[in-house]
Amino acid sequence: MPGGDGTGPDGQGAVAGRGRGRGQGRGLGGGFARGPDGECRCPNCGHREPHQLGVPCYDRKCPKCGSPMTRA
Ligand SMILES: [Zn+2]
């Protein structure tokens, strides 16, 4: 059935449907799920740490150089 006389439209529709249906979105979501709340980053040395809820990045200090960290 796929593409007997089918030119573009059928094929494209099928591909797009599959791509989305398979959950690329889910996959990406899972990948990013870890860091939606963000990371804190040291502007001085570039050290990064996961952001902790209730603790503003600028309230934390870089463990390496002691600079106040910023939101990444
Ligand atoms: Zn630092």
N, CA, C, O and the ligand as a Tripos MOL2 file, in Angstrom:
@<TRIPOS>MOLECULE
protein
  289   287    73     0     0
PROTEIN
NO_CHARGES

@<TRIPOS>ATOM
      1 N           0.7880   -1.2250    0.0000 N.3       1 MET1
      2 CA          0.0000    0.0000    0.0000 C.3       1 MET1
      3 C           0.8130    1.2640    0.0000 C.2       1 MET1
      4 O           0.3230    2.2830   -0.4860 O.2       1 MET1
      5 N           1.9210    1.2670    0.4680 N.am      2 PRO2
      6 CA          2.6010    2.5640    0.4800 C.3       2 PRO2
      7 C           3.1490    2.9040   -0.8800 C.2       2 PRO2
      8 O           4.0830    2.2820   -1.3860 O.2       2 PRO2
      9 N           2.5410    3.9000   -1.4420 N.am      3 GLY3
     10 CA          3.1320    4.5060   -2.6210 C.3       3 GLY3
     11 C           3.0170    3.7130   -3.8880 C.2       3 GLY3
     12 O           4.0080    3.5670   -4.6040 O.2       3 GLY3
     13 N           1.8110    3.1740   -4.2120 N.am      4 GLY4
     14 CA          1.6270    2.6000   -5.5360 C.3       4 GLY4
     15 C           1.7140    3.6930   -6.5410 C.2       4 GLY4
     16 O           2.6720    3.7530   -7.3130 O.2       4 GLY4
     17 N           0.7110    4.5890   -6.5570 N.am      5 ASP5
     18 CA          0.8480    5.7590   -7.4130 C.3       5 ASP5
     19 C           1.3410    6.9160   -6.5760 C.2       5 ASP5
     20 O           1.5170    8.0230   -7.0840 O.2       5 ASP5
     21 N           1.5520    6.6870   -5.3760 N.am      6 GLY6
     22 CA          1.8150    7.7590   -4.4220 C.3       6 GLY6
     23 C           2.9640    8.6270   -4.8540 C.2       6 GLY6
     24 O           4.0610    8.1580   -5.1540 O.2       6 GLY6
     25 N           2.6830    9.8790   -4.8730 N.am      7 THR7
     26 CA          3.7690   10.8120   -5.0910 C.3       7 THR7
     27 C           4.1450   11.3790   -3.7340 C.2       7 THR7
     28 O           4.3400   10.6350   -2.7730 O.2       7 THR7
     29 N           4.2430   12.6570   -3.6620 N.am      8 GLY8
     30 CA          4.6520   13.2480   -2.3960 C.3       8 GLY8
     31 C           3.6980   13.0750   -1.2370 C.2       8 GLY8
     32 O           4.0620   12.4830   -0.2210 O.2       8 GLY8
     33 N           2.4860   13.5780   -1.3700 N.am      9 PRO9
     34 CA          1.6160   13.8060   -0.1940 C.3       9 PRO9
     35 C           1.4830   12.5890    0.7100 C.2       9 PRO9
     36 O           1.6230   12.6930    1.9290 O.2       9 PRO9
     37 N           1.2080   11.4200    0.0980 N.am     10 ASP10
     38 CA          1.0360   10.2340    0.9300 C.3      10 ASP10
     39 C           2.2920    9.9590    1.7390 C.2      10 ASP10
     40 O           2.2570    9.8060    2.9600 O.2      10 ASP10
     41 N           3.3640    9.9030    1.0380 N.am     11 GLY11
     42 CA          4.6190    9.5880    1.6980 C.3      11 GLY11
     43 C           4.9190   10.5580    2.8210 C.2      11 GLY11
     44 O           5.2390   10.1530    3.9380 O.2      11 GLY11
     45 N           4.8170   11.7980    2.5280 N.am     12 GLN12
     46 CA          5.1540   12.7910    3.5530 C.3      12 GLN12
     47 C           4.2540   12.6430    4.7710 C.2      12 GLN12
     48 O           4.6950   12.7000    5.9180 O.2      12 GLN12
     49 N           2.9580   12.4500    4.4670 N.am     13 GLY13
     50 CA          2.0240   12.3210    5.5870 C.3      13 GLY13
     51 C           2.4190   11.1530    6.4800 C.2      13 GLY13
     52 O           2.4620   11.2730    7.7040 O.2      13 GLY13
     53 N           2.7020   10.0360    5.8510 N.am     14 ALA14
     54 CA          3.0470    8.8450    6.6260 C.3      14 ALA14
     55 C           4.2930    9.1010    7.4610 C.2      14 ALA14
     56 O           4.3300    8.7900    8.6520 O.2      14 ALA14
     57 N           5.2720    9.6490    6.8510 N.am     15 VAL15
     58 CA          6.5260    9.8720    7.5590 C.3      15 VAL15
     59 C           6.3300   10.8040    8.7410 C.2      15 VAL15
     60 O           6.7780   10.5320    9.8550 O.2      15 VAL15
     61 N           5.6530   11.9010    8.4730 N.am     16 ALA16
     62 CA          5.4630   12.8570    9.5540 C.3      16 ALA16
     63 C           4.6670   12.2150   10.6880 C.2      16 ALA16
     64 O           4.9760   12.3860   11.8670 O.2      16 ALA16
     65 N           3.6260   11.4660   10.2920 N.am     17 GLY17
     66 CA          2.7990   10.8360   11.3130 C.3      17 GLY17
     67 C           3.6290    9.8980   12.1700 C.2      17 GLY17
     68 O           3.5500    9.9230   13.3980 O.2      17 GLY17
     69 N           4.4080    9.0890   11.5210 N.am     18 ARG18
     70 CA          5.2230    8.1480   12.2840 C.3      18 ARG18
     71 C           6.2040    8.8780   13.1980 C.2      18 ARG18
     72 O           6.3500    8.5580   14.3780 O.2      18 ARG18
     73 N           6.8380    9.8260   12.6340 N.am     19 GLY19
     74 CA          7.8560   10.5300   13.4140 C.3      19 GLY19
     75 C           7.2660   11.0830   14.6960 C.2      19 GLY19
     76 O           7.8130   10.9010   15.7840 O.2      19 GLY19
     77 N           6.1530   11.7540   14.5490 N.am     20 ARG20
     78 CA          5.5670   12.3480   15.7550 C.3      20 ARG20
     79 C           4.9600   11.2880   16.6540 C.2      20 ARG20
     80 O           5.0460   11.3550   17.8800 O.2      20 ARG20
     81 N           4.3320   10.2890   15.9960 N.am     21 GLY21
     82 CA          3.6400    9.2730   16.7660 C.3      21 GLY21
     83 C           4.6170    8.4910   17.6350 C.2      21 GLY21
     84 O           4.2900    8.0880   18.7510 O.2      21 GLY21
     85 N           5.7800    8.2890   17.1240 N.am     22 ARG22
     86 CA          6.7380    7.4830   17.8820 C.3      22 ARG22
     87 C           7.2410    8.2170   19.1120 C.2      22 ARG22
     88 O           7.8460    7.6310   20.0100 O.2      22 ARG22
     89 N           6.9850    9.4660   19.1270 N.am     23 GLY23
     90 CA          7.3120   10.1700   20.3610 C.3      23 GLY23
     91 C           8.7100   10.7300   20.3930 C.2      23 GLY23
     92 O           9.4350   10.5690   21.3740 O.2      23 GLY23
     93 N           9.0820   11.3830   19.3230 N.am     24 GLN24
     94 CA         10.3310   12.1300   19.4130 C.3      24 GLN24
     95 C          10.1780   13.1730   20.5050 C.2      24 GLN24
     96 O          11.1030   13.4830   21.2550 O.2      24 GLN24
     97 N           8.9620   13.6960   20.5550 N.am     25 GLY25
     98 CA          8.6930   14.6850   21.6030 C.3      25 GLY25
     99 C           8.9300   14.0810   22.9800 C.2      25 GLY25
    100 O           9.5670   14.6840   23.8430 O.2      25 GLY25
    101 N           8.4100   12.8950   23.1610 N.am     26 ARG26
    102 CA          8.6040   12.2550   24.4550 C.3      26 ARG26
    103 C          10.0770   12.0430   24.7440 C.2      26 ARG26
    104 O          10.5700   12.2930   25.8430 O.2      26 ARG26
    105 N          10.7570   11.5730   23.7130 N.am     27 GLY27
    106 CA         12.1760   11.3130   23.9030 C.3      27 GLY27
    107 C          12.8980   12.5770   24.3440 C.2      27 GLY27
    108 O          13.6550   12.5740   25.3150 O.2      27 GLY27
    109 N          12.6550   13.6260   23.6310 N.am     28 LEU28
    110 CA         13.3100   14.8830   23.9810 C.3      28 LEU28
    111 C          12.8840   15.3310   25.3710 C.2      28 LEU28
    112 O          13.6920   15.7900   26.1780 O.2      28 LEU28
    113 N          11.5930   15.1840   25.6220 N.am     29 GLY29
    114 CA         11.1020   15.6030   26.9360 C.3      29 GLY29
    115 C          11.8340   14.8600   28.0330 C.2      29 GLY29
    116 O          12.2420   15.4430   29.0380 O.2      29 GLY29
    117 N          11.9930   13.5640   27.8240 N.am     30 GLY30
    118 CA         12.6920   12.7790   28.8270 C.3      30 GLY30
    119 C          14.1180   13.2780   29.0100 C.2      30 GLY30
    120 O          14.6250   13.3860   30.1260 O.2      30 GLY30
    121 N          14.7420   13.5760   27.8850 N.am     31 GLY31
    122 CA         16.1140   14.0450   27.9720 C.3      31 GLY31
    123 C          16.2170   15.3390   28.7560 C.2      31 GLY31
    124 O          17.1360   15.5350   29.5520 O.2      31 GLY31
    125 N          15.2610   16.2130   28.5150 N.am     32 PHE32
    126 CA         15.3290   17.5050   29.1770 C.3      32 PHE32
    127 C          14.6770   17.5020   30.5440 C.2      32 PHE32
    128 O          14.7900   18.4590   31.3100 O.2      32 PHE32
    129 N          14.0000   16.4190   30.8320 N.am     33 ALA33
    130 CA         13.2180   16.3980   32.0670 C.3      33 ALA33
    131 C          14.1160   16.6540   33.2720 C.2      33 ALA33
    132 O          13.6720   17.1300   34.3160 O.2      33 ALA33
    133 N          15.3510   16.3330   33.0990 N.am     34 ARG34
    134 CA         16.2310   16.4640   34.2270 C.3      34 ARG34
    135 C          16.5170   17.9210   34.5780 C.2      34 ARG34
    136 O          16.7340   18.2750   35.7370 O.2      34 ARG34
    137 N          16.5100   18.7370   33.5590 N.am     35 GLY35
    138 CA         16.9500   20.0890   33.8770 C.3      35 GLY35
    139 C          16.0320   21.2270   33.5160 C.2      35 GLY35
    140 O          16.5120   22.3120   33.1880 O.2      35 GLY35
    141 N          14.7420   21.0270   33.5630 N.am     36 PRO36
    142 CA         13.8690   22.1490   33.2400 C.3      36 PRO36
    143 C          13.9850   23.2410   34.2740 C.2      36 PRO36
    144 O          13.7740   24.4160   33.9740 O.2      36 PRO36
    145 N          14.3110   22.8680   35.4660 N.am     37 ASP37
    146 CA         14.4490   23.8960   36.4820 C.3      37 ASP37
    147 C          15.8030   24.5660   36.3890 C.2      37 ASP37
    148 O          16.0680   25.5490   37.0810 O.2      37 ASP37
    149 N          16.6430   24.0440   35.5490 N.am     38 GLY38
    150 CA         17.8360   24.7810   35.2060 C.3      38 GLY38
    151 C          19.0980   24.3860   35.9480 C.2      38 GLY38
    152 O          19.1220   23.5040   36.8070 O.2      38 GLY38
    153 N          20.1050   25.0700   35.5730 N.am     39 GLU39
    154 CA         21.3990   24.8580   36.1940 C.3      39 GLU39
    155 C          21.9450   26.1930   36.6580 C.2      39 GLU39
    156 O          21.5850   27.2550   36.1520 O.2      39 GLU39
    157 N          22.8030   26.1020   37.6110 N.am     40 CYS40
    158 CA         23.5260   27.2870   38.0120 C.3      40 CYS40
    159 C          24.9370   27.1880   37.4430 C.2      40 CYS40
    160 O          25.5360   26.1140   37.3860 O.2      40 CYS40
    161 N          25.4290   28.3040   37.0390 N.am     41 ARG41
    162 CA         26.7200   28.2810   36.3970 C.3      41 ARG41
    163 C          27.5860   29.3920   36.9600 C.2      41 ARG41
    164 O          27.1150   30.5000   37.2180 O.2      41 ARG41
    165 N          28.8270   29.0860   37.1410 N.am     42 CYS42
    166 CA         29.7440   30.0960   37.6340 C.3      42 CYS42
    167 C          30.2620   30.9210   36.4640 C.2      42 CYS42
    168 O          30.8670   30.3800   35.5380 O.2      42 CYS42
    169 N          30.0280   32.2130   36.5040 N.am     43 PRO43
    170 CA         30.4610   33.0640   35.3990 C.3      43 PRO43
    171 C          31.9710   33.2240   35.3790 C.2      43 PRO43
    172 O          32.5580   33.6590   34.3880 O.2      43 PRO43
    173 N          32.5710   32.8710   36.4740 N.am     44 ASN44
    174 CA         34.0140   33.0760   36.5750 C.3      44 ASN44
    175 C          34.7950   31.9090   35.9940 C.2      44 ASN44
    176 O          35.6920   32.1020   35.1730 O.2      44 ASN44
    177 N          34.4530   30.6910   36.4220 N.am     45 CYS45
    178 CA         35.2310   29.5380   35.9780 C.3      45 CYS45
    179 C          34.4100   28.5570   35.1560 C.2      45 CYS45
    180 O          34.9400   27.5950   34.6010 O.2      45 CYS45
    181 N          33.1100   28.8140   35.0870 N.am     46 GLY46
    182 CA         32.2960   27.9690   34.2230 C.3      46 GLY46
    183 C          31.7870   26.7120   34.9040 C.2      46 GLY46
    184 O          31.1700   25.8690   34.2530 O.2      46 GLY46
    185 N          32.0270   26.5700   36.1760 N.am     47 HIS47
    186 CA         31.5270   25.3930   36.9010 C.3      47 HIS47
    187 C          30.0090   25.3850   36.8980 C.2      47 HIS47
    188 O          29.3670   26.4260   37.0370 O.2      47 HIS47
    189 N          29.4510   24.2080   36.7410 N.am     48 ARG48
    190 CA         27.9920   24.1050   36.6960 C.3      48 ARG48
    191 C          27.4880   23.1720   37.7650 C.2      48 ARG48
    192 O          28.1230   22.1740   38.1060 O.2      48 ARG48
    193 N          26.3430   23.5170   38.2800 N.am     49 GLU49
    194 CA         25.6820   22.6350   39.2290 C.3      49 GLU49
    195 C          24.1960   22.6620   38.9530 C.2      49 GLU49
    196 O          23.6670   23.6670   38.4780 O.2      49 GLU49
    197 N          23.5170   21.5640   39.2460 N.am     50 PRO50
    198 CA         22.0700   21.5640   39.0970 C.3      50 PRO50
    199 C          21.4290   22.5510   40.0530 C.2      50 PRO50
    200 O          21.8170   22.6690   41.2160 O.2      50 PRO50
    201 N          20.4550   23.2440   39.5420 N.am     51 HIS51
    202 CA         19.7900   24.2410   40.3690 C.3      51 HIS51
    203 C          18.9480   23.5720   41.4390 C.2      51 HIS51
    204 O          18.2330   22.6100   41.1560 O.2      51 HIS51
    205 N          19.0230   24.0570   42.6320 N.am     52 GLN52
    206 CA         18.2110   23.4960   43.7080 C.3      52 GLN52
    207 C          16.9950   24.3650   43.9460 C.2      52 GLN52
    208 O          17.0670   25.5930   43.9740 O.2      52 GLN52
    209 N          15.8820   23.6880   44.1140 N.am     53 LEU53
    210 CA         14.6560   24.4350   44.3580 C.3      53 LEU53
    211 C          14.7800   25.2430   45.6430 C.2      53 LEU53
    212 O          15.2700   24.7570   46.6630 O.2      53 LEU53
    213 N          14.3360   26.4510   45.5670 N.am     54 GLY54
    214 CA         14.3360   27.2820   46.7560 C.3      54 GLY54
    215 C          15.6690   27.9490   47.0270 C.2      54 GLY54
    216 O          15.7990   28.7600   47.9440 O.2      54 GLY54
    217 N          16.6560   27.5990   46.2240 N.am     55 VAL55
    218 CA         17.9560   28.2380   46.4070 C.3      55 VAL55
    219 C          18.3480   28.9460   45.1190 C.2      55 VAL55
    220 O          18.7630   28.3130   44.1480 O.2      55 VAL55
    221 N          18.2140   30.2490   45.1250 N.am     56 PRO56
    222 CA         18.5600   31.0030   43.9240 C.3      56 PRO56
    223 C          20.0280   30.8040   43.5780 C.2      56 PRO56
    224 O          20.8870   30.7270   44.4560 O.2      56 PRO56
    225 N          20.2950   30.7230   42.2920 N.am     57 CYS57
    226 CA         21.6730   30.5020   41.8760 C.3      57 CYS57
    227 C          22.5780   31.5800   42.4460 C.2      57 CYS57
    228 O          23.6840   31.2970   42.9070 O.2      57 CYS57
    229 N          22.1110   32.7930   42.4130 N.am     58 TYR58
    230 CA         22.9840   33.8900   42.8540 C.3      58 TYR58
    231 C          23.2160   33.8630   44.3550 C.2      58 TYR58
    232 O          24.0140   34.6270   44.8990 O.2      58 TYR58
    233 N          22.4860   32.9510   45.0150 N.am     59 ASP59
    234 CA         22.6750   32.8180   46.4510 C.3      59 ASP59
    235 C          23.6810   31.7210   46.7710 C.2      59 ASP59
    236 O          24.0440   31.4950   47.9250 O.2      59 ASP59
    237 N          24.1070   31.0670   45.7430 N.am     60 ARG60
    238 CA         25.0730   29.9990   45.9400 C.3      60 ARG60
    239 C          26.4370   30.4790   45.4860 C.2      60 ARG60
    240 O          26.5680   31.3870   44.6640 O.2      60 ARG60
    241 N          27.4280   29.8490   46.0400 N.am     61 LYS61
    242 CA         28.7680   30.2190   45.6320 C.3      61 LYS61
    243 C          29.4500   29.0480   44.9590 C.2      61 LYS61
    244 O          29.2690   27.8910   45.3380 O.2      61 LYS61
    245 N          30.2140   29.3670   43.9820 N.am     62 CYS62
    246 CA         30.9390   28.3400   43.2570 C.3      62 CYS62
    247 C          31.9010   27.6300   44.2050 C.2      62 CYS62
    248 O          32.7010   28.2770   44.8800 O.2      62 CYS62
    249 N          31.8240   26.3180   44.2550 N.am     63 PRO63
    250 CA         32.7020   25.5580   45.1470 C.3      63 PRO63
    251 C          34.1570   25.6290   44.7180 C.2      63 PRO63
    252 O          35.0640   25.3220   45.4920 O.2      63 PRO63
    253 N          34.3600   26.0290   43.5040 N.am     64 LYS64
    254 CA         35.7390   26.0620   43.0150 C.3      64 LYS64
    255 C          36.4030   27.4020   43.2620 C.2      64 LYS64
    256 O          37.5480   27.4700   43.7100 O.2      64 LYS64
    257 N          35.6730   28.4700   42.9640 N.am     65 CYS65
    258 CA         36.3260   29.7550   43.0450 C.3      65 CYS65
    259 C          35.6030   30.7070   43.9660 C.2      65 CYS65
    260 O          36.1090   31.7960   44.2380 O.2      65 CYS65
    261 N          34.4330   30.3320   44.4550 N.am     66 GLY66
    262 CA         33.7530   31.1490   45.4440 C.3      66 GLY66
    263 C          32.9650   32.3140   44.8680 C.2      66 GLY66
    264 O          32.4480   33.1430   45.6170 O.2      66 GLY66
    265 N          32.8690   32.3840   43.5650 N.am     67 SER67
    266 CA         32.0860   33.4520   42.9640 C.3      67 SER67
    267 C          30.6140   33.1180   43.0490 C.2      67 SER67
    268 O          30.2400   31.9460   43.0050 O.2      67 SER67
    269 N          29.7790   34.1250   43.1710 N.am     68 PRO68
    270 CA         28.3410   33.8720   43.1250 C.3      68 PRO68
    271 C          27.9570   33.3300   41.7630 C.2      68 PRO68
    272 O          28.4270   33.7990   40.7260 O.2      68 PRO68
    273 N          27.0910   32.3300   41.7930 N.am     69 MET69
    274 CA         26.7510   31.6850   40.5360 C.3      69 MET69
    275 C          25.5370   32.3530   39.9030 C.2      69 MET69
    276 O          24.7690   33.0540   40.5610 O.2      69 MET69
    277 N          25.3940   32.1170   38.6270 N.am     70 THR70
    278 CA         24.2670   32.6790   37.8970 C.3      70 THR70
    279 C          23.4710   31.5590   37.2660 C.2      70 THR70
    280 O          23.9160   30.4150   37.1780 O.2      70 THR70
    281 N          22.3060   31.9200   36.8410 N.am     71 ARG71
    282 CA         21.4670   30.9170   36.1950 C.3      71 ARG71
    283 C          22.0120   30.6010   34.8210 C.2      71 ARG71
    284 O          22.3660   31.5030   34.0630 O.2      71 ARG71
    285 N          22.0790   29.3300   34.5010 N.am     72 ALA72
    286 CA         22.6170   28.9550   33.2060 C.3      72 ALA72
    287 C          21.5180   29.0090   32.1490 C.2      72 ALA72
    288 O          21.7720   28.7250   30.9790 O.2      72 ALA72
    289 ZN         33.7900   29.2490   39.8210 Zn       73 ZN73
@<TRIPOS>BOND
     1     1     2 1
     2     2     3 1
     3     3     4 2
     4     3     5 am
     5     5     6 1
     6     6     7 1
     7     7     8 2
     8     7     9 am
     9     9    10 1
    10    10    11 1
    11    11    12 2
    12    11    13 am
    13    13    14 1
    14    14    15 1
    15    15    16 2
    16    15    17 am
    17    17    18 1
    18    18    19 1
    19    19    20 2
    20    19    21 am
    21    21    22 1
    22    22    23 1
    23    23    24 2
    24    23    25 am
    25    25    26 1
    26    26    27 1
    27    27    28 2
    28    27    29 am
    29    29    30 1
    30    30    31 1
    31    31    32 2
    32    31    33 am
    33    33    34 1
    34    34    35 1
    35    35    36 2
    36    35    37 am
    37    37    38 1
    38    38    39 1
    39    39    40 2
    40    39    41 am
    41    41    42 1
    42    42    43 1
    43    43    44 2
    44    43    45 am
    45    45    46 1
    46    46    47 1
    47    47    48 2
    48    47    49 am
    49    49    50 1
    50    50    51 1
    51    51    52 2
    52    51    53 am
    53    53    54 1
    54    54    55 1
    55    55    56 2
    56    55    57 am
    57    57    58 1
    58    58    59 1
    59    59    60 2
    60    59    61 am
    61    61    62 1
    62    62    63 1
    63    63    64 2
    64    63    65 am
    65    65    66 1
    66    66    67 1
    67    67    68 2
    68    67    69 am
    69    69    70 1
    70    70    71 1
    71    71    72 2
    72    71    73 am
    73    73    74 1
    74    74    75 1
    75    75    76 2
    76    75    77 am
    77    77    78 1
    78    78    79 1
    79    79    80 2
    80    79    81 am
    81    81    82 1
    82    82    83 1
    83    83    84 2
    84    83    85 am
    85    85    86 1
    86    86    87 1
    87    87    88 2
    88    87    89 am
    89    89    90 1
    90    90    91 1
    91    91    92 2
    92    91    93 am
    93    93    94 1
    94    94    95 1
    95    95    96 2
    96    95    97 am
    97    97    98 1
    98    98    99 1
    99    99   100 2
   100    99   101 am
   101   101   102 1
   102   102   103 1
   103   103   104 2
   104   103   105 am
   105   105   106 1
   106   106   107 1
   107   107   108 2
   108   107   109 am
   109   109   110 1
   110   110   111 1
   111   111   112 2
   112   111   113 am
   113   113   114 1
   114   114   115 1
   115   115   116 2
   116   115   117 am
   117   117   118 1
   118   118   119 1
   119   119   120 2
   120   119   121 am
   121   121   122 1
   122   122   123 1
   123   123   124 2
   124   123   125 am
   125   125   126 1
   126   126   127 1
   127   127   128 2
   128   127   129 am
   129   129   130 1
   130   130   131 1
   131   131   132 2
   132   131   133 am
   133   133   134 1
   134   134   135 1
   135   135   136 2
   136   135   137 am
   137   137   138 1
   138   138   139 1
   139   139   140 2
   140   139   141 am
   141   141   142 1
   142   142   143 1
   143   143   144 2
   144   143   145 am
   145   145   146 1
   146   146   147 1
   147   147   148 2
   148   147   149 am
   149   149   150 1
   150   150   151 1
   151   151   152 2
   152   151   153 am
   153   153   154 1
   154   154   155 1
   155   155   156 2
   156   155   157 am
   157   157   158 1
   158   158   159 1
   159   159   160 2
   160   159   161 am
   161   161   162 1
   162   162   163 1
   163   163   164 2
   164   163   165 am
   165   165   166 1
   166   166   167 1
   167   167   168 2
   168   167   169 am
   169   169   170 1
   170   170   171 1
   171   171   172 2
   172   171   173 am
   173   173   174 1
   174   174   175 1
   175   175   176 2
   176   175   177 am
   177   177   178 1
   178   178   179 1
   179   179   180 2
   180   179   181 am
   181   181   182 1
   182   182   183 1
   183   183   184 2
   184   183   185 am
   185   185   186 1
   186   186   187 1
   187   187   188 2
   188   187   189 am
   189   189   190 1
   190   190   191 1
   191   191   192 2
   192   191   193 am
   193   193   194 1
   194   194   195 1
   195   195   196 2
   196   195   197 am
   197   197   198 1
   198   198   199 1
   199   199   200 2
   200   199   201 am
   201   201   202 1
   202   202   203 1
   203   203   204 2
   204   203   205 am
   205   205   206 1
   206   206   207 1
   207   207   208 2
   208   207   209 am
   209   209   210 1
   210   210   211 1
   211   211   212 2
   212   211   213 am
   213   213   214 1
   214   214   215 1
   215   215   216 2
   216   215   217 am
   217   217   218 1
   218   218   219 1
   219   219   220 2
   220   219   221 am
   221   221   222 1
   222   222   223 1
   223   223   224 2
   224   223   225 am
   225   225   226 1
   226   226   227 1
   227   227   228 2
   228   227   229 am
   229   229   230 1
   230   230   231 1
   231   231   232 2
   232   231   233 am
   233   233   234 1
   234   234   235 1
   235   235   236 2
   236   235   237 am
   237   237   238 1
   238   238   239 1
   239   239   240 2
   240   239   241 am
   241   241   242 1
   242   242   243 1
   243   243   244 2
   244   243   245 am
   245   245   246 1
   246   246   247 1
   247   247   248 2
   248   247   249 am
   249   249   250 1
   250   250   251 1
   251   251   252 2
   252   251   253 am
   253   253   254 1
   254   254   255 1
   255   255   256 2
   256   255   257 am
   257   257   258 1
   258   258   259 1
   259   259   260 2
   260   259   261 am
   261   261   262 1
   262   262   263 1
   263   263   264 2
   264   263   265 am
   265   265   266 1
   266   266   267 1
   267   267   268 2
   268   267   269 am
   269   269   270 1
   270   270   271 1
   271   271   272 2
   272   271   273 am
   273   273   274 1
   274   274   275 1
   275   275   276 2
   276   275   277 am
   277   277   278 1
   278   278   279 1
   279   279   280 2
   280   279   281 am
   281   281   282 1
   282   282   283 1
   283   283   284 2
   284   283   285 am
   285   285   286 1
   286   286   287 1
   287   287   288 2
@<TRIPOS>SUBSTRUCTURE
     1 MET1         2 RESIDUE 1 A MET
     2 PRO2         6 RESIDUE 1 A PRO
     3 GLY3        10 RESIDUE 1 A GLY
     4 GLY4        14 RESIDUE 1 A GLY
     5 ASP5        18 RESIDUE 1 A ASP
     6 GLY6        22 RESIDUE 1 A GLY
     7 THR7        26 RESIDUE 1 A THR
     8 GLY8        30 RESIDUE 1 A GLY
     9 PRO9        34 RESIDUE 1 A PRO
    10 ASP10       38 RESIDUE 1 A ASP
    11 GLY11       42 RESIDUE 1 A GLY
    12 GLN12       46 RESIDUE 1 A GLN
    13 GLY13       50 RESIDUE 1 A GLY
    14 ALA14       54 RESIDUE 1 A ALA
    15 VAL15       58 RESIDUE 1 A VAL
    16 ALA16       62 RESIDUE 1 A ALA
    17 GLY17       66 RESIDUE 1 A GLY
    18 ARG18       70 RESIDUE 1 A ARG
    19 GLY19       74 RESIDUE 1 A GLY
    20 ARG20       78 RESIDUE 1 A ARG
    21 GLY21       82 RESIDUE 1 A GLY
    22 ARG22       86 RESIDUE 1 A ARG
    23 GLY23       90 RESIDUE 1 A GLY
    24 GLN24       94 RESIDUE 1 A GLN
    25 GLY25       98 RESIDUE 1 A GLY
    26 ARG26      102 RESIDUE 1 A ARG
    27 GLY27      106 RESIDUE 1 A GLY
    28 LEU28      110 RESIDUE 1 A LEU
    29 GLY29      114 RESIDUE 1 A GLY
    30 GLY30      118 RESIDUE 1 A GLY
    31 GLY31      122 RESIDUE 1 A GLY
    32 PHE32      126 RESIDUE 1 A PHE
    33 ALA33      130 RESIDUE 1 A ALA
    34 ARG34      134 RESIDUE 1 A ARG
    35 GLY35      138 RESIDUE 1 A GLY
    36 PRO36      142 RESIDUE 1 A PRO
    37 ASP37      146 RESIDUE 1 A ASP
    38 GLY38      150 RESIDUE 1 A GLY
    39 GLU39      154 RESIDUE 1 A GLU
    40 CYS40      158 RESIDUE 1 A CYS
    41 ARG41      162 RESIDUE 1 A ARG
    42 CYS42      166 RESIDUE 1 A CYS
    43 PRO43      170 RESIDUE 1 A PRO
    44 ASN44      174 RESIDUE 1 A ASN
    45 CYS45      178 RESIDUE 1 A CYS
    46 GLY46      182 RESIDUE 1 A GLY
    47 HIS47      186 RESIDUE 1 A HIS
    48 ARG48      190 RESIDUE 1 A ARG
    49 GLU49      194 RESIDUE 1 A GLU
    50 PRO50      198 RESIDUE 1 A PRO
    51 HIS51      202 RESIDUE 1 A HIS
    52 GLN52      206 RESIDUE 1 A GLN
    53 LEU53      210 RESIDUE 1 A LEU
    54 GLY54      214 RESIDUE 1 A GLY
    55 VAL55      218 RESIDUE 1 A VAL
    56 PRO56      222 RESIDUE 1 A PRO
    57 CYS57      226 RESIDUE 1 A CYS
    58 TYR58      230 RESIDUE 1 A TYR
    59 ASP59      234 RESIDUE 1 A ASP
    60 ARG60      238 RESIDUE 1 A ARG
    61 LYS61      242 RESIDUE 1 A LYS
    62 CYS62      246 RESIDUE 1 A CYS
    63 PRO63      250 RESIDUE 1 A PRO
    64 LYS64      254 RESIDUE 1 A LYS
    65 CYS65      258 RESIDUE 1 A CYS
    66 GLY66      262 RESIDUE 1 A GLY
    67 SER67      266 RESIDUE 1 A SER
    68 PRO68      270 RESIDUE 1 A PRO
    69 MET69      274 RESIDUE 1 A MET
    70 THR70      278 RESIDUE 1 A THR
    71 ARG71      282 RESIDUE 1 A ARG
    72 ALA72      286 RESIDUE 1 A ALA
    73 ZN73       289 GROUP 0 **** ****
